[in-house]
Amino acid sequence: DDTSVRSCRACGCTDAEACDGGCSWVEDDLCSECLDTPRAATDTGGEGSPAEAPAVTIARPGRAKKWTVTCTACGDLGKNTTEEFANDARAHHLAAVHDIETP
């Protein structure tokens, strides 16, 4: 009886919780949305060899009105109206998708 849940090594999506806009499996542990991301090429290393943690950044380019949140593993995560909301989105993404708690 196999109770494991198939998940993407890059973004963590599953059959039950696919990427926004949908995705499909291109490898046993890689979804179509993450195929060309830098994280897709990273070897997760298995037990005892943790994968490199993704970087999630926030920026407000030029005179833009909104802050952009970007993950090196998952790509563009969206835009937020304030820096505080962008930081909250960054922390939530790291915790929910990559199981990384931020201070």
OpenMM code with the backbone's topology and positions (N, CA, C; nanometers):
from openmm import Vec3, app, unit

residues = "ASP ASP THR SER VAL ARG SER CYS ARG ALA CYS GLY CYS THR ASP ALA GLU ALA CYS ASP GLY GLY CYS SER TRP VAL GLU ASP ASP LEU CYS SER GLU CYS LEU ASP THR PRO ARG ALA ALA THR ASP THR GLY GLY GLU GLY SER PRO ALA GLU ALA PRO ALA VAL THR ILE ALA ARG PRO GLY ARG ALA LYS LYS TRP THR VAL THR CYS THR ALA CYS GLY ASP LEU GLY LYS ASN THR THR GLU GLU PHE ALA ASN ASP ALA ARG ALA HIS HIS LEU ALA ALA VAL HIS ASP ILE GLU THR PRO".split()
positions = [
    Vec3(0.0849, -0.1187, 0.0000),
    Vec3(0.0000, 0.0000, 0.0000),
    Vec3(0.0893, 0.1248, 0.0000),
    Vec3(0.0960, 0.1961, -0.1122),
    Vec3(0.1810, 0.3146, -0.1256),
    Vec3(0.0989, 0.4386, -0.0914),
    Vec3(0.1350, 0.5068, 0.0194),
    Vec3(0.0609, 0.6252, 0.0615),
    Vec3(0.1371, 0.7534, 0.0325),
    Vec3(0.2503, 0.7445, -0.0382),
    Vec3(0.3279, 0.8646, -0.0676),
    Vec3(0.2552, 0.9513, -0.1696),
    Vec3(0.2775, 1.0811, -0.1615),
    Vec3(0.2148, 1.1764, -0.2518),
    Vec3(0.3204, 1.2239, -0.3506),
    Vec3(0.2904, 1.2131, -0.4765),
    Vec3(0.3808, 1.2598, -0.5815),
    Vec3(0.3857, 1.4113, -0.5771),
    Vec3(0.5093, 1.4668, -0.5731),
    Vec3(0.5225, 1.6121, -0.5704),
    Vec3(0.6393, 1.6551, -0.6586),
    Vec3(0.6298, 1.7774, -0.7073),
    Vec3(0.7328, 1.8340, -0.7940),
    Vec3(0.8542, 1.8739, -0.7104),
    Vec3(0.9734, 1.8356, -0.7541),
    Vec3(1.0961, 1.8677, -0.6807),
    Vec3(1.1289, 2.0167, -0.6851),
    Vec3(1.0712, 2.0894, -0.7801),
    Vec3(1.1009, 2.2315, -0.7941),
    Vec3(1.0025, 2.3194, -0.7182),
    Vec3(0.8722, 2.2941, -0.7321),
    Vec3(0.7736, 2.3835, -0.6700),
    Vec3(0.6896, 2.3172, -0.5622),
    Vec3(0.6900, 2.1849, -0.5566),
    Vec3(0.6143, 2.1151, -0.4541),
    Vec3(0.4692, 2.0867, -0.4887),
    Vec3(0.4261, 2.1179, -0.6108),
    Vec3(0.2871, 2.0916, -0.6462),
    Vec3(0.2604, 1.9409, -0.6439),
    Vec3(0.1329, 1.9053, -0.6332),
    Vec3(0.0908, 1.7652, -0.6312),
    Vec3(-0.0270, 1.7477, -0.7264),
    Vec3(-0.0726, 1.6244, -0.7407),
    Vec3(-0.1917, 1.6007, -0.8222),
    Vec3(-0.3119, 1.6756, -0.7647),
    Vec3(-0.3199, 1.6812, -0.6333),
    Vec3(-0.4330, 1.7475, -0.5679),
    Vec3(-0.4202, 1.8993, -0.5673),
    Vec3(-0.2970, 1.9509, -0.5689),
    Vec3(-0.2734, 2.0953, -0.5666),
    Vec3(-0.1748, 2.1321, -0.6766),
    Vec3(-0.2263, 2.1438, -0.7990),
    Vec3(-0.1438, 2.1748, -0.9156),
    Vec3(-0.1026, 2.3217, -0.9171),
    Vec3(-0.0105, 2.3551, -1.0054),
    Vec3(0.0328, 2.4941, -1.0226),
    Vec3(-0.0850, 2.5796, -1.0690),
    Vec3(-0.0783, 2.7105, -1.0414),
    Vec3(-0.1804, 2.8019, -1.0925),
    Vec3(-0.1837, 2.7885, -1.2442),
    Vec3(-0.2980, 2.7708, -1.2999),
    Vec3(-0.3111, 2.7544, -1.4438),
    Vec3(-0.2974, 2.6099, -1.4886),
    Vec3(-0.2622, 2.5212, -1.3956),
    Vec3(-0.2507, 2.3794, -1.4269),
    Vec3(-0.1124, 2.3376, -1.4724),
    Vec3(-0.0838, 2.2098, -1.4589),
    Vec3(0.0441, 2.1531, -1.5024),
    Vec3(0.0258, 2.0039, -1.5216),
    Vec3(0.1280, 1.9409, -1.5760),
    Vec3(0.1259, 1.7956, -1.5933),
    Vec3(0.2643, 1.7420, -1.5591),
    Vec3(0.2749, 1.6121, -1.5433),
    Vec3(0.4034, 1.5511, -1.5072),
    Vec3(0.4883, 1.5286, -1.6313),
    Vec3(0.6130, 1.5786, -1.6286),
    Vec3(0.7075, 1.5542, -1.7381),
    Vec3(0.8164, 1.4569, -1.6942),
    Vec3(0.8331, 1.4399, -1.5639),
    Vec3(0.9190, 1.3387, -1.5027),
    Vec3(0.8467, 1.2903, -1.3779),
    Vec3(0.8974, 1.1866, -1.3136),
    Vec3(0.8322, 1.1351, -1.1927),
    Vec3(0.8173, 1.2413, -1.0853),
    Vec3(0.9128, 1.3353, -1.0804),
    Vec3(0.9098, 1.4373, -0.9751),
    Vec3(0.9295, 1.5786, -1.0304),
    Vec3(0.8797, 1.6042, -1.1518),
    Vec3(0.8931, 1.7366, -1.2130),
    Vec3(0.7692, 1.7683, -1.2957),
    Vec3(0.7096, 1.8855, -1.2687),
    Vec3(0.5898, 1.9252, -1.3431),
    Vec3(0.6269, 2.0106, -1.4644),
    Vec3(0.5329, 2.0240, -1.5549),
    Vec3(0.5560, 2.0968, -1.6793),
    Vec3(0.5839, 2.2449, -1.6570),
    Vec3(0.5274, 2.3051, -1.5516),
    Vec3(0.5513, 2.4471, -1.5240),
    Vec3(0.6944, 2.4734, -1.4782),
    Vec3(0.7599, 2.3745, -1.4220),
    Vec3(0.8948, 2.3922, -1.3676),
    Vec3(1.0042, 2.3358, -1.4576),
    Vec3(0.9667, 2.2850, -1.5725),
    Vec3(1.0619, 2.2186, -1.6608),
    Vec3(1.1840, 2.3033, -1.6919),
    Vec3(1.1667, 2.4321, -1.7155),
    Vec3(1.2788, 2.5180, -1.7537),
    Vec3(1.3289, 2.6073, -1.6404),
    Vec3(1.2962, 2.5736, -1.5158),
    Vec3(1.3437, 2.6538, -1.4035),
    Vec3(1.4802, 2.6050, -1.3573),
    Vec3(1.5613, 2.6933, -1.2976),
    Vec3(1.6918, 2.6510, -1.2475),
    Vec3(1.6816, 2.5374, -1.1463),
    Vec3(1.5767, 2.5345, -1.0671),
    Vec3(1.5595, 2.4326, -0.9633),
    Vec3(1.5353, 2.2946, -1.0234),
    Vec3(1.4805, 2.2883, -1.1448),
    Vec3(1.4512, 2.1603, -1.2079),
    Vec3(1.5776, 2.0785, -1.2307),
    Vec3(1.6886, 2.1444, -1.2553),
    Vec3(1.8140, 2.0744, -1.2818),
    Vec3(1.8869, 2.0356, -1.1541),
    Vec3(1.8412, 2.0834, -1.0387),
    Vec3(1.9079, 2.0570, -0.9122),
    Vec3(1.8789, 1.9162, -0.8643),
    Vec3(1.9830, 1.8430, -0.8294),
    Vec3(1.9676, 1.7106, -0.7716),
    Vec3(1.9251, 1.7275, -0.6273),
    Vec3(1.8153, 1.6666, -0.5890),
    Vec3(1.7684, 1.6809, -0.4522),
    Vec3(1.8537, 1.6015, -0.3555),
    Vec3(1.9375, 1.5122, -0.4030),
    Vec3(2.0360, 1.4455, -0.3210),
    Vec3(1.9860, 1.3360, -0.2304),
    Vec3(1.8581, 1.3257, -0.2071),
    Vec3(1.8072, 1.2209, -0.1204),
    Vec3(1.8360, 1.2476, 0.0260),
    Vec3(1.8086, 1.1497, 0.1087),
    Vec3(1.8245, 1.1632, 0.2532),
    Vec3(1.9689, 1.1927, 0.2907),
    Vec3(1.9884, 1.2886, 0.3808),
    Vec3(2.1225, 1.3230, 0.4265),
    Vec3(2.1928, 1.4229, 0.3374),
    Vec3(2.1320, 1.4596, 0.2262),
    Vec3(2.1926, 1.5550, 0.1345),
    Vec3(2.0856, 1.6518, 0.0873),
    Vec3(2.0507, 1.7497, 0.1696),
    Vec3(1.9393, 1.8383, 0.1343),
    Vec3(1.9688, 1.9217, 0.0104),
    Vec3(1.8641, 1.9486, -0.0638),
    Vec3(1.8762, 2.0326, -0.1824),
    Vec3(1.9015, 2.1770, -0.1399),
    Vec3(1.9614, 2.2529, -0.2261),
    Vec3(1.9870, 2.3942, -0.2000),
    Vec3(1.8541, 2.4677, -0.1868),
    Vec3(1.8439, 2.5510, -0.0857),
    Vec3(1.7205, 2.6259, -0.0634),
    Vec3(1.7049, 2.7326, -0.1715),
    Vec3(1.5828, 2.7495, -0.2226),
    Vec3(1.5601, 2.8519, -0.3243),
    Vec3(1.5656, 2.9918, -0.2636),
    Vec3(1.5969, 3.0876, -0.3464),
    Vec3(1.5953, 3.2271, -0.3034),
    Vec3(1.4638, 3.2893, -0.3489),
    Vec3(1.3963, 3.3554, -0.2574),
    Vec3(1.2731, 3.4261, -0.2913),
    Vec3(1.2986, 3.5729, -0.2625),
    Vec3(1.2883, 3.6544, -0.3670),
    Vec3(1.3204, 3.7956, -0.3551),
    Vec3(1.1973, 3.8818, -0.3808),
    Vec3(1.2033, 4.0038, -0.3276),
    Vec3(1.1000, 4.1023, -0.3590),
    Vec3(1.1704, 4.2236, -0.4194),
    Vec3(1.1051, 4.2879, -0.5124),
    Vec3(1.1637, 4.4060, -0.5763),
    Vec3(1.0522, 4.4938, -0.6304),
    Vec3(1.0802, 4.6222, -0.6375),
    Vec3(0.9886, 4.7159, -0.7027),
    Vec3(1.0697, 4.7836, -0.8120),
    Vec3(1.0651, 4.7265, -0.9314),
    Vec3(1.1482, 4.7779, -1.0402),
    Vec3(1.1096, 4.9192, -1.0836),
    Vec3(1.2116, 5.0020, -1.0987),
    Vec3(1.1899, 5.1378, -1.1489),
    Vec3(1.0828, 5.2123, -1.0732),
    Vec3(0.9886, 5.2653, -1.1465),
    Vec3(0.8793, 5.3430, -1.0865),
    Vec3(0.7500, 5.2616, -1.0772),
    Vec3(0.7648, 5.1289, -1.0779),
    Vec3(0.6469, 5.0426, -1.0696),
    Vec3(0.5706, 5.0690, -0.9395),
    Vec3(0.4405, 5.0510, -0.9453),
    Vec3(0.3570, 5.0748, -0.8275),
    Vec3(0.3510, 4.9529, -0.7358),
    Vec3(0.3790, 4.8340, -0.7892),
    Vec3(0.3661, 4.7114, -0.7105),
    Vec3(0.5003, 4.6414, -0.6942),
    Vec3(0.5100, 4.5659, -0.5861),
    Vec3(0.6285, 4.4860, -0.5549),
    Vec3(0.6135, 4.3491, -0.6203),
    Vec3(0.7205, 4.2996, -0.6813),
    Vec3(0.7205, 4.1690, -0.7462),
    Vec3(0.7905, 4.0689, -0.6557),
    Vec3(0.7301, 3.9512, -0.6391),
    Vec3(0.7890, 3.8431, -0.5602),
    Vec3(0.8314, 3.7344, -0.6575),
    Vec3(0.9598, 3.6928, -0.6504),
    Vec3(1.0140, 3.5947, -0.7443),
    Vec3(1.0909, 3.4867, -0.6693),
    Vec3(1.0693, 3.3616, -0.7061),
    Vec3(1.1389, 3.2468, -0.6473),
    Vec3(1.2313, 3.1872, -0.7527),
    Vec3(1.3564, 3.1560, -0.7146),
    Vec3(1.4494, 3.0975, -0.8114),
    Vec3(1.4035, 2.9597, -0.8561),
    Vec3(1.3223, 2.8930, -0.7761),
    Vec3(1.2736, 2.7600, -0.8132),
    Vec3(1.1423, 2.7642, -0.8897),
    Vec3(1.0561, 2.8576, -0.8546),
    Vec3(0.9202, 2.8582, -0.9092),
    Vec3(0.8907, 2.9716, -1.0062),
    Vec3(0.9779, 3.0710, -1.0112),
    Vec3(0.9553, 3.1839, -1.1007),
    Vec3(0.8762, 3.2953, -1.0343),
    Vec3(0.8051, 3.3728, -1.1164),
    Vec3(0.7292, 3.4886, -1.0691),
    Vec3(0.6115, 3.4416, -0.9845),
    Vec3(0.6004, 3.4953, -0.8636),
    Vec3(0.4932, 3.4564, -0.7715),
    Vec3(0.3827, 3.5594, -0.7636),
    Vec3(0.3983, 3.6698, -0.8340),
    Vec3(0.2932, 3.7703, -0.8351),
    Vec3(0.3394, 3.9059, -0.7864),
    Vec3(0.2443, 3.9966, -0.7795),
    Vec3(0.2725, 4.1345, -0.7410),
    Vec3(0.1898, 4.1707, -0.6189),
    Vec3(0.2452, 4.2582, -0.5352),
    Vec3(0.1786, 4.3013, -0.4126),
    Vec3(0.1823, 4.4530, -0.4042),
    Vec3(0.0830, 4.5101, -0.3378),
    Vec3(0.0711, 4.6560, -0.3326),
    Vec3(0.1689, 4.7223, -0.2377),
    Vec3(0.2152, 4.6513, -0.1357),
    Vec3(0.3098, 4.7107, -0.0410),
    Vec3(0.4274, 4.6165, -0.0173),
    Vec3(0.5361, 4.6717, 0.0328),
    Vec3(0.6529, 4.5909, 0.0658),
    Vec3(0.6186, 4.4907, 0.1765),
    Vec3(0.5356, 4.5321, 0.2713),
    Vec3(0.4961, 4.4421, 0.3804),
    Vec3(0.4196, 4.3212, 0.3259),
    Vec3(0.3250, 4.3432, 0.2343),
    Vec3(0.2506, 4.2325, 0.1742),
    Vec3(0.3445, 4.1419, 0.0943),
    Vec3(0.4413, 4.2006, 0.0245),
    Vec3(0.5372, 4.1220, -0.0534),
    Vec3(0.6215, 4.0342, 0.0393),
    Vec3(0.6650, 4.0890, 0.1526),
    Vec3(0.7415, 4.0094, 0.2490),
    Vec3(0.6571, 3.8969, 0.3072),
    Vec3(0.5299, 3.9244, 0.3341),
    Vec3(0.4398, 3.8196, 0.3828),
    Vec3(0.4229, 3.7095, 0.2776),
    Vec3(0.4081, 3.7477, 0.1512),
    Vec3(0.3936, 3.6504, 0.0429),
    Vec3(0.5197, 3.5659, 0.0297),
    Vec3(0.6362, 3.6291, 0.0438),
    Vec3(0.7642, 3.5585, 0.0376),
    Vec3(0.7715, 3.4533, 0.1484),
    Vec3(0.7415, 3.4935, 0.2721),
    Vec3(0.7480, 3.4018, 0.3861),
    Vec3(0.6482, 3.2871, 0.3704),
    Vec3(0.5271, 3.3193, 0.3266),
    Vec3(0.4250, 3.2163, 0.3069),
    Vec3(0.4690, 3.1165, 0.1998),
    Vec3(0.5234, 3.1646, 0.0895),
    Vec3(0.5677, 3.0756, -0.0181),
    Vec3(0.6779, 2.9816, 0.0305),
    Vec3(0.7777, 3.0362, 0.1001),
    Vec3(0.8866, 2.9519, 0.1500),
    Vec3(0.8346, 2.8438, 0.2438),
    Vec3(0.7422, 2.8783, 0.3309),
    Vec3(0.6880, 2.7819, 0.4269),
    Vec3(0.5971, 2.6793, 0.3595),
    Vec3(0.5054, 2.7260, 0.2754),
    Vec3(0.4052, 2.6386, 0.2164),
    Vec3(0.4610, 2.5487, 0.1062),
    Vec3(0.5485, 2.6026, 0.0231),
    Vec3(0.5971, 2.5276, -0.0927),
    Vec3(0.7296, 2.4579, -0.0651),
    Vec3(0.8205, 2.5254, 0.0053),
    Vec3(0.9558, 2.4712, 0.0232),
    Vec3(0.9842, 2.4254, 0.1663),
    Vec3(0.8838, 2.4329, 0.2545),
    Vec3(0.8967, 2.3894, 0.3935),
    Vec3(1.0143, 2.4567, 0.4642),
    Vec3(1.0289, 2.5874, 0.4401),
    Vec3(1.1356, 2.6661, 0.5019),
    Vec3(1.0695, 2.7782, 0.5831),
    Vec3(1.0931, 2.7768, 0.7133),
    Vec3(1.0400, 2.8813, 0.7996),
    Vec3(1.1365, 2.9998, 0.8015),
    Vec3(1.0835, 3.1207, 0.7949),
    Vec3(1.1665, 3.2410, 0.7984),
    Vec3(1.1443, 3.3124, 0.9311),
    Vec3(1.2478, 3.3830, 0.9795),
    Vec3(1.2331, 3.4535, 1.1065),
    Vec3(1.1386, 3.5721, 1.0967),
] * unit.nanometer
topology = app.Topology()
chain = topology.addChain("A")
for resn in residues:
    res = topology.addResidue(resn, chain)
    for name in ("N", "CA", "C"):
        topology.addAtom(name, app.Element.getBySymbol(name[0]), res)
